[in-house]
Amino acid sequence: MSTQAGATAGDGTGRRGRTAARTRKAAALLTAAAAVGTLTALPAGAAEEAPLPAYAFDPAGQRIQGAASSADADVLEPGKTYRDTLKKDGKVYYRLNLDTTKNSYVSAVAVPKPGGKAQYGDGFRIEIQDGTGTQCGYQDVNFATGDHVRPLAGYARRIVHPDETGCQDAGTYYVVVERESDATSSPDDWELELQHVTEPLLRKNGPDKLPESWPSGTPAPPVGKPEVREGGAGFHTAVSLKEGEWRADIRPGQTLFWRVPVDWGQQLFATAELGSSNAGDDLVSNALALALDNPARGFVDLQTVSYTGKPATAALPPQRPVAHANRTSSETATRSLQVAGWYYLTATLSPEMAEEYGDTPLPLILRVTLRGEKKPAPDYDGDPGIFQVTGADRDAAASGASGAAAADGNTLMVALAAGGIGLGTVLLVGLGAWTLVARRAAGS
């Protein structure tokens, strides 16, 4: 039974039921007004019986159908999220209407059916092309470890810059998503979550050369008693983290999502340690995968570690500080560290762990370190949108709010500001209503 089901199981239909419902409604009002994101983990016993949580798609995602030909492609609007389905060996097209005032990034998150089998190299390519078929940008992402499936994220970009030779005109462009699968891989359809975001250009283009030297050493990880931060079930519900040591429980076949705000000039270091087990000592290759994706959901890096019942750690290698000039690099990881904002960490536990160690949660310790002082943002000719770190982002990282909860909180604050109502007023009104309802319930 899920925590949601448990919370609603006691509803009544009589007077007491209605009173209890009003009490819960008032409490919900206070919770929304405070805009504090909280997560409740399932007890270990309940987790063993429950199915794995499904991938948490953005509920605002609009259903769309990729076309077999570019001539029939539907438009992906900037700032919106979409849902689609990708068949085995499928190839689909979407349309972009682009001008010359912004850079564009289109991402795809492929969500295979849990429990499916994959061969080494299975995955997809996402590409942006102009009307002549010229490639503007692409990314290939795959199950580097093979054996089993997990959510895959990748993006393509179209950059407007005087030094670029192609894809510089305003007009119609196309996004192509093509799936590659071995004949022995699971034939199930993949669900797709698509997102189109834009980035303003610089007011004045400066030197784009990358510095030859950069701090490539690995700092000592944070130590201390880990604080519980269960991961989310998708990019939309990724749980916010700041620098520190964090604890979660992860089941075989499960993928957990977190996000960390990384500002200009900062470096992100992360390790994921899978705790020991007394259930056995058999080797499971590539038991734990730790992946990093950028704010536009572009792939940065992936590391795996095998497991024999003893503690095992997957560590992301050192990467350059986040910088606008990184986009000129030919190296995938460096090129993906071109924008500030929320960087996503995902941990996946191989379903093969269930065969050797049982289908029970194992403890996971996530250690996150941020190094480097914040540097001034590029001189953008407009609002950078998601490509920045705000005070609200740092608050979310400190509180552990999920991306969805933080977005709901921002919506509430905007509504309050537009109405000229202060949060304190809402809290006082809500507290008064809650107290009144509680007193009436006690009198009954």
TAHUVEN-V876007 format. One record per residue. N is the residue number from 1. RES is the residue in three letters. PHI is phi in degrees with one decimal (none if undefined). OMEGA is omega in radians with two decimals (none if undefined). D_LAST is the distance of its C-alpha to the last C-alpha in Angstrom with 1 decimal. Layout:
# TAHUVEN-V876007
N/RES/PHI/OMEGA/D_LAST  N/RES/PHI/OMEGA/D_LAST
This chain:
# TAHUVEN-V876007
1/MET/none/3.14/31.2  2/SER/-80.8/3.12/30.9  3/THR/-65.8/3.11/28.3  4/GLN/-63.8/-3.14/27.2  5/ALA/-61.2/3.13/26.6  6/GLY/-63.9/-3.10/24.7  7/ALA/-73.0/-3.08/22.4  8/THR/-105.2/-3.04/21.5  9/ALA/-66.3/-3.06/21.6  10/GLY/-91.7/-3.12/17.9  11/ASP/-62.6/3.09/16.8  12/GLY/-112.0/-3.13/14.9  13/THR/-110.4/-3.14/15.5  14/GLY/-91.9/-3.07/12.4  15/ARG/-63.1/3.14/9.0  16/ARG/-63.7/3.14/8.1  17/GLY/-63.4/3.14/11.7  18/ARG/-68.2/3.11/11.8  19/THR/-64.4/3.12/9.1  20/ALA/-62.2/3.14/11.2  21/ALA/-64.8/3.12/14.3  22/ARG/-64.5/3.12/13.6  23/THR/-62.2/3.14/13.2  24/ARG/-66.1/3.14/16.4  25/LYS/-64.6/3.11/18.1  26/ALA/-64.6/3.11/17.6  27/ALA/-63.8/3.12/19.0  28/ALA/-64.5/3.10/21.8  29/LEU/-61.6/3.11/22.7  30/LEU/-63.2/-3.13/23.2  31/THR/-62.3/-3.14/25.2  32/ALA/-66.0/-3.12/27.4  33/ALA/-65.4/3.12/28.0  34/ALA/-72.2/3.11/29.2  35/ALA/52.9/3.11/31.4  36/VAL/-109.4/-3.14/31.6  37/GLY/-88.2/3.10/32.8  38/THR/-130.4/3.11/31.7  39/LEU/-129.7/3.10/32.7  40/THR/-119.4/-3.12/31.4  41/ALA/-82.6/3.03/34.0  42/LEU/-69.6/3.00/33.7  43/PRO/-58.8/-3.08/34.1  44/ALA/-56.6/-3.11/37.7  45/GLY/-64.1/-3.14/36.9  46/ALA/-68.4/-3.11/35.0  47/ALA/-64.3/-3.12/37.8  48/GLU/-65.3/-3.06/40.3  49/GLU/-89.1/-3.06/38.7  50/ALA/-81.7/3.02/37.8  51/PRO/-68.5/3.10/40.5  52/LEU/-62.9/3.10/41.7  53/PRO/-60.2/3.10/39.8  54/ALA/-72.2/3.07/41.5  55/TYR/-58.1/-3.10/43.3  56/ALA/-90.4/3.09/40.9  57/PHE/-72.9/3.03/42.7  58/ASP/-64.6/-3.11/42.0  59/PRO/-64.0/3.11/39.6  60/ALA/-84.2/-3.12/41.6  61/GLY/-61.6/-3.11/44.7  62/GLN/-94.1/3.11/46.6  63/ARG/-68.7/3.13/48.3  64/ILE/-143.8/3.13/52.1  65/GLN/-120.4/3.09/55.1  66/GLY/-62.6/-3.07/58.0  67/ALA/-92.6/3.08/61.3  68/ALA/-76.5/3.13/64.3  69/SER/-129.9/3.11/66.6  70/SER/-60.5/-3.11/66.3  71/ALA/-64.6/-3.08/67.2  72/ASP/-108.3/-3.00/63.9  73/ALA/-72.2/3.04/61.6  74/ASP/-87.4/-3.03/58.4  75/VAL/-82.9/2.96/57.6  76/LEU/-99.8/-3.10/55.4  77/GLU/-81.1/3.09/54.1  78/PRO/-62.2/3.10/53.8  79/GLY/80.7/-3.10/50.3  80/LYS/-117.0/3.10/49.0  81/THR/-115.6/-3.08/48.1  82/TYR/-134.0/3.07/49.2  83/ARG/-121.9/3.07/48.8  84/ASP/-153.0/3.11/51.7  85/THR/-126.5/-3.12/53.1  86/LEU/-119.3/-3.12/56.4  87/LYS/-80.6/3.11/58.4  88/LYS/-60.4/-3.09/60.8  89/ASP/59.3/-3.13/63.9  90/GLY/-79.4/3.10/62.3  91/LYS/-141.9/-3.05/63.5  92/VAL/-129.2/-3.10/61.5  93/TYR/-120.2/2.99/62.1  94/TYR/-133.1/-3.05/59.9  95/ARG/-107.9/3.03/61.2  96/LEU/-126.3/3.02/61.0  97/ASN/-106.8/-2.98/62.0  98/LEU/-113.4/3.04/63.1  99/ASP/-107.6/-3.11/64.8  100/THR/-112.3/-3.10/66.7  101/THR/-107.4/-3.09/64.2  102/LYS/-147.2/2.92/61.8  103/ASN/-86.1/-3.12/61.9  104/SER/-124.7/3.08/60.0  105/TYR/-131.3/3.08/58.3  106/VAL/-121.9/-3.11/57.0  107/SER/-113.3/3.03/55.2  108/ALA/-133.5/2.99/54.4  109/VAL/-109.7/3.12/52.1  110/ALA/-91.3/-3.10/53.1  111/VAL/-120.1/3.10/50.4  112/PRO/-70.0/3.07/52.1  113/LYS/-66.2/-3.11/50.2  114/PRO/-55.9/3.11/49.1  115/GLY/88.8/-3.12/51.6  116/GLY/-73.8/3.13/54.6  117/LYS/-101.5/3.12/58.0  118/ALA/-137.9/3.06/60.1  119/GLN/-99.8/3.11/63.7  120/TYR/-57.4/3.13/65.0  121/GLY/96.8/3.05/65.4  122/ASP/-60.1/3.13/62.9  123/GLY/166.7/3.13/60.9  124/PHE/-149.9/3.01/61.3  125/ARG/-116.9/3.00/63.2  126/ILE/-118.1/-3.00/61.7  127/GLU/-143.3/2.97/64.3  128/ILE/-108.7/3.13/64.7  129/GLN/-124.7/2.99/68.0  130/ASP/-89.3/-3.06/69.6  131/GLY/-67.3/3.10/71.1  132/THR/-99.2/-3.10/74.3  133/GLY/87.9/3.11/72.6  134/THR/-67.4/-3.11/73.1  135/GLN/-79.4/3.11/70.6  136/CYS/-91.8/-3.14/68.7  137/GLY/-174.8/-3.12/66.6  138/TYR/-156.3/3.00/65.2  139/GLN/-150.1/3.03/63.5  140/ASP/-102.9/3.09/63.8  141/VAL/-130.2/-3.08/61.0  142/ASN/-152.7/3.06/61.1  143/PHE/-80.3/-3.04/59.9  144/ALA/-59.4/-3.09/62.4  145/THR/-92.2/-3.10/61.6  146/GLY/68.7/3.05/61.7  147/ASP/72.7/-3.03/60.1  148/HIS/-138.7/-3.10/56.6  149/VAL/-96.2/3.06/54.8  150/ARG/-161.8/3.07/52.3  151/PRO/-61.0/3.12/51.3  152/LEU/-119.1/3.11/54.3  153/ALA/-125.5/3.08/54.4  154/GLY/-158.4/-3.13/57.4  155/TYR/-143.8/3.00/58.5  156/ALA/-125.9/-3.08/61.5  157/ARG/-130.5/2.97/62.5  158/ARG/-126.6/-3.05/64.7  159/ILE/-102.5/3.07/66.0  160/VAL/-98.9/-3.09/67.7  161/HIS/-159.6/-3.12/70.5  162/PRO/-59.0/-3.11/74.1  163/ASP/-81.5/3.12/75.3  164/GLU/-77.5/-3.09/73.8  165/THR/-101.2/-3.12/76.3  166/GLY/-133.4/3.06/74.1  167/CYS/61.1/-3.09/70.9  168/GLN/-105.3/-3.09/71.2  169/ASP/-88.6/3.00/71.2  170/ALA/-74.2/3.12/68.4  171/GLY/147.5/-3.07/67.7  172/THR/-90.9/3.05/66.4  173/TYR/-127.5/-3.10/65.6  174/TYR/-132.5/2.99/64.3  175/VAL/-102.3/3.12/62.0  176/VAL/-118.3/3.06/63.2  177/VAL/-118.8/-3.08/61.1  178/GLU/-127.5/-3.11/63.1  179/ARG/-96.6/3.08/62.0  180/GLU/-120.9/-3.10/64.4  181/SER/-140.3/3.04/63.9  182/ASP/-70.7/-3.13/66.2  183/ALA/-61.1/-3.11/67.0  184/THR/-91.6/-3.13/65.2  185/SER/-76.8/3.14/62.0  186/SER/-59.9/-3.09/58.8  187/PRO/-85.7/-3.07/59.2  188/ASP/-59.9/3.02/55.5  189/ASP/-65.6/3.03/54.7  190/TRP/-106.1/2.98/53.4  191/GLU/-80.5/3.14/50.6  192/LEU/-118.6/2.96/51.5  193/GLU/-117.5/-3.05/49.6  194/LEU/-109.0/-3.14/51.9  195/GLN/-144.3/3.12/51.6  196/HIS/-118.4/3.11/54.0  197/VAL/-127.8/-3.11/53.9  198/THR/-124.8/-3.13/56.5  199/GLU/-132.9/3.12/58.0  200/PRO/-66.1/3.07/59.9  201/LEU/-79.5/3.05/63.5  202/LEU/-80.8/3.08/65.0  203/ARG/-62.8/3.12/66.5  204/LYS/-146.2/3.13/69.7  205/ASN/-73.3/3.13/70.6  206/GLY/-109.9/3.11/71.8  207/PRO/-65.2/-3.09/73.4  208/ASP/-107.8/-3.08/71.7  209/LYS/-72.6/3.12/73.6  210/LEU/-75.3/3.06/71.5  211/PRO/-65.1/-3.11/72.4  212/GLU/-70.4/-3.13/74.5  213/SER/-111.2/3.10/72.7  214/TRP/-155.3/-3.09/69.0  215/PRO/-70.0/-3.05/67.0  216/SER/-99.2/3.10/67.0  217/GLY/-76.0/3.13/66.1  218/THR/-99.5/-3.14/62.8  219/PRO/-73.0/3.08/60.8  220/ALA/-64.3/-3.13/59.2  221/PRO/-70.6/3.10/55.7  222/PRO/-64.4/3.13/52.7  223/VAL/-126.5/-3.11/51.8  224/GLY/129.8/3.13/48.8  225/LYS/-76.1/-3.11/45.7  226/PRO/-64.3/3.05/44.6  227/GLU/-98.6/-3.09/41.2  228/VAL/-70.6/3.01/39.3  229/ARG/-142.9/3.10/39.6  230/GLU/-62.2/-3.12/39.2  231/GLY/-73.6/3.08/41.3  232/GLY/-82.6/-3.09/40.3  233/ALA/-105.8/3.13/41.4  234/GLY/-176.3/3.12/43.7  235/PHE/-61.9/-3.09/45.2  236/HIS/-65.4/-3.10/42.3  237/THR/-110.0/3.13/39.8  238/ALA/-56.5/-3.07/42.2  239/VAL/-87.7/-3.06/40.7  240/SER/-75.9/3.11/42.1  241/LEU/-132.9/2.90/44.2  242/LYS/-113.3/3.11/46.2  243/GLU/-59.3/3.14/49.0  244/GLY/155.4/-3.12/48.0  245/GLU/-116.6/-2.98/47.4  246/TRP/-127.0/-3.08/44.7  247/ARG/-119.1/3.06/43.4  248/ALA/-146.4/3.01/42.2  249/ASP/-113.8/-3.08/42.4  250/ILE/-133.5/-3.12/44.5  251/ARG/-101.1/3.06/45.1  252/PRO/-55.3/-3.13/48.4  253/GLY/87.1/-3.07/48.9  254/GLN/-94.9/3.01/46.2  255/THR/-119.6/3.12/46.9  256/LEU/-110.2/-3.06/44.8  257/PHE/-120.8/3.00/45.0  258/TRP/-130.6/3.06/44.9  259/ARG/-142.3/-3.07/46.3  260/VAL/-130.6/3.09/48.0  261/PRO/-75.1/-3.13/49.0  262/VAL/-122.4/-3.05/52.8  263/ASP/-92.5/3.11/54.6  264/TRP/-58.4/3.12/58.2  265/GLY/86.5/-3.11/60.5  266/GLN/-99.5/3.06/58.1  267/GLN/-116.3/3.10/58.6  268/LEU/-106.1/3.05/55.9  269/PHE/-119.8/-3.11/56.5  270/ALA/-148.8/3.01/54.2  271/THR/-132.0/3.07/54.4  272/ALA/-126.7/-3.12/52.2  273/GLU/-106.1/3.08/52.5  274/LEU/-89.2/-3.07/51.5  275/GLY/-69.1/-3.09/50.6  276/SER/-71.4/3.12/52.5  277/SER/-138.3/3.08/51.7  278/ASN/-94.6/-3.06/52.7  279/ALA/-81.6/-3.13/52.8  280/GLY/168.0/3.12/56.4  281/ASP/-142.2/-3.14/59.2  282/ASP/-74.8/-3.13/60.5  283/LEU/-80.1/2.97/61.4  284/VAL/-120.4/-3.12/59.3  285/SER/-72.1/3.12/61.2  286/ASN/48.7/-3.07/59.3  287/ALA/-67.7/-3.09/56.1  288/LEU/-126.3/3.09/54.3  289/ALA/-117.3/3.09/55.0  290/LEU/-117.0/-3.07/54.1  291/ALA/-121.0/3.11/54.6  292/LEU/-128.3/3.08/54.6  293/ASP/-127.4/-3.06/54.2  294/ASN/-87.6/-3.08/54.6  295/PRO/-59.5/3.09/52.3  296/ALA/-91.2/-3.13/53.8  297/ARG/65.8/3.03/53.2  298/GLY/-92.7/-3.12/56.8  299/PHE/-65.6/3.08/57.9  300/VAL/-111.8/-3.07/59.2  301/ASP/-161.3/3.10/59.7  302/LEU/-148.3/3.07/58.7  303/GLN/-132.4/3.13/59.4  304/THR/-125.9/3.10/58.9  305/VAL/-146.5/3.08/59.2  306/SER/-88.0/-3.00/59.9  307/TYR/-141.5/3.11/58.0  308/THR/-132.2/-3.11/59.2  309/GLY/92.8/3.08/56.1  310/LYS/-97.8/3.10/56.9  311/PRO/-55.2/-3.12/55.4  312/ALA/-138.1/-3.03/56.7  313/THR/-126.1/2.97/56.5  314/ALA/-100.7/-3.07/57.1  315/ALA/-126.3/3.04/58.2  316/LEU/-73.3/3.14/58.8  317/PRO/-71.5/3.11/62.3  318/PRO/-60.2/3.10/62.8  319/GLN/-127.1/3.12/62.9  320/ARG/-61.3/3.02/64.2  321/PRO/-61.5/3.10/62.0  322/VAL/-63.0/-3.09/60.2  323/ALA/-154.3/3.13/62.8  324/HIS/-60.9/-3.09/63.7  325/ALA/-72.0/3.14/67.2  326/ASN/-60.1/-3.09/66.0  327/ARG/-65.6/3.13/66.0  328/THR/-85.8/-3.09/69.8  329/SER/-73.9/3.06/69.9  330/SER/-91.1/-3.12/71.0  331/GLU/-91.4/-2.98/68.8  332/THR/-56.9/-3.07/65.5  333/ALA/-62.5/-3.14/63.3  334/THR/-62.2/-3.11/64.8  335/ARG/-61.9/-3.13/64.8  336/SER/-80.0/3.11/61.0  337/LEU/-95.2/-3.02/60.3  338/GLN/-98.3/-3.09/61.3  339/VAL/-138.4/3.01/57.9  340/ALA/-84.6/3.11/55.2  341/GLY/134.8/3.14/51.5  342/TRP/-80.6/3.01/49.2  343/TYR/-99.5/-3.00/51.2  344/TYR/-104.7/3.03/49.7  345/LEU/-109.2/3.08/50.0  346/THR/-127.8/3.09/49.4  347/ALA/-121.7/3.13/49.7  348/THR/-122.6/3.08/50.4  349/LEU/-101.5/-3.08/50.7  350/SER/-57.8/3.07/53.2  351/PRO/-64.7/3.10/52.0  352/GLU/-66.2/3.10/55.0  353/MET/-62.5/-3.13/53.1  354/ALA/-65.4/-3.12/51.0  355/GLU/-70.5/-3.06/54.2  356/GLU/-98.3/-3.02/55.4  357/TYR/-126.7/3.12/52.3  358/GLY/88.2/-3.11/49.5  359/ASP/-87.3/3.14/46.8  360/THR/-125.8/-3.13/44.7  361/PRO/-65.5/3.02/43.8  362/LEU/-113.7/3.13/46.3  363/PRO/-72.3/3.13/45.7  364/LEU/-128.1/3.09/47.2  365/ILE/-109.5/3.12/48.1  366/LEU/-105.6/-3.14/48.7  367/ARG/-112.6/-3.05/50.8  368/VAL/-121.4/3.11/51.1  369/THR/-128.9/3.02/53.7  370/LEU/-113.2/-3.13/54.5  371/ARG/-125.3/3.12/57.9  372/GLY/106.5/3.10/59.7  373/GLU/-77.5/3.10/58.9  374/LYS/-61.2/3.09/57.5  375/LYS/-106.2/3.13/60.4  376/PRO/-57.7/3.11/60.4  377/ALA/-69.8/3.05/59.3  378/PRO/-58.4/-3.12/62.1  379/ASP/-81.0/-3.10/63.0  380/TYR/-71.2/3.07/61.1  381/ASP/-92.8/-3.11/61.8  382/GLY/148.0/-3.13/58.2  383/ASP/-69.8/-3.13/54.6  384/PRO/-72.4/3.10/54.8  385/GLY/63.7/-3.09/51.4  386/ILE/-75.9/-3.07/50.3  387/PHE/-93.2/3.10/53.5  388/GLN/-162.8/3.06/52.4  389/VAL/-119.6/-3.09/50.1  390/THR/-104.0/3.05/47.7  391/GLY/-61.5/3.10/45.5  392/ALA/-63.9/3.09/42.4  393/ASP/-64.4/3.14/44.2  394/ARG/-65.9/3.08/44.7  395/ASP/-64.2/3.13/41.0  396/ALA/-64.1/3.12/40.0  397/ALA/-64.3/-3.14/42.6  398/ALA/-72.2/-3.08/41.1  399/SER/-85.1/-3.09/37.5  400/GLY/86.2/3.12/38.3  401/ALA/-62.7/3.05/36.8  402/SER/-73.6/3.11/38.0  403/GLY/-58.9/3.14/40.3  404/ALA/-66.1/-3.13/37.6  405/ALA/-66.2/3.13/34.9  406/ALA/-64.2/3.11/37.5  407/ALA/-64.8/3.10/38.5  408/ASP/-62.9/3.12/34.9  409/GLY/-64.0/3.11/34.6  410/ASN/-64.0/3.12/37.9  411/THR/-62.2/3.13/36.8  412/LEU/-63.0/-3.12/33.7  413/MET/-62.5/3.11/36.0  414/VAL/-63.7/3.14/38.5  415/ALA/-64.5/3.13/35.8  416/LEU/-64.2/-3.13/34.6  417/ALA/-64.6/-3.13/38.2  418/ALA/-65.1/-3.12/39.1  419/GLY/-89.2/-3.14/36.3  420/GLY/71.8/-3.12/37.1  421/ILE/-110.8/3.13/33.6  422/GLY/-83.7/3.10/33.5  423/LEU/-60.7/3.14/31.5  424/GLY/-60.9/3.11/30.2  425/THR/-62.8/3.13/28.8  426/VAL/-61.7/-3.13/27.0  427/LEU/-64.3/-3.14/25.6  428/LEU/-65.7/3.11/24.4  429/VAL/-63.1/3.14/22.8  430/GLY/-63.2/3.14/21.2  431/LEU/-64.0/3.11/20.0  432/GLY/-62.9/3.13/18.5  433/ALA/-64.3/-3.13/16.7  434/TRP/-63.5/-3.14/15.4  435/THR/-63.2/-3.14/14.3  436/LEU/-62.0/-3.14/12.4  437/VAL/-63.0/-3.12/10.6  438/ALA/-63.9/3.13/9.9  439/ARG/-65.1/3.12/8.6  440/ARG/-63.2/3.13/6.2  441/ALA/-64.2/3.13/5.2  442/ALA/-65.2/3.12/5.4  443/GLY/-64.7/3.10/3.8  444/SER/-65.7/none/0.0
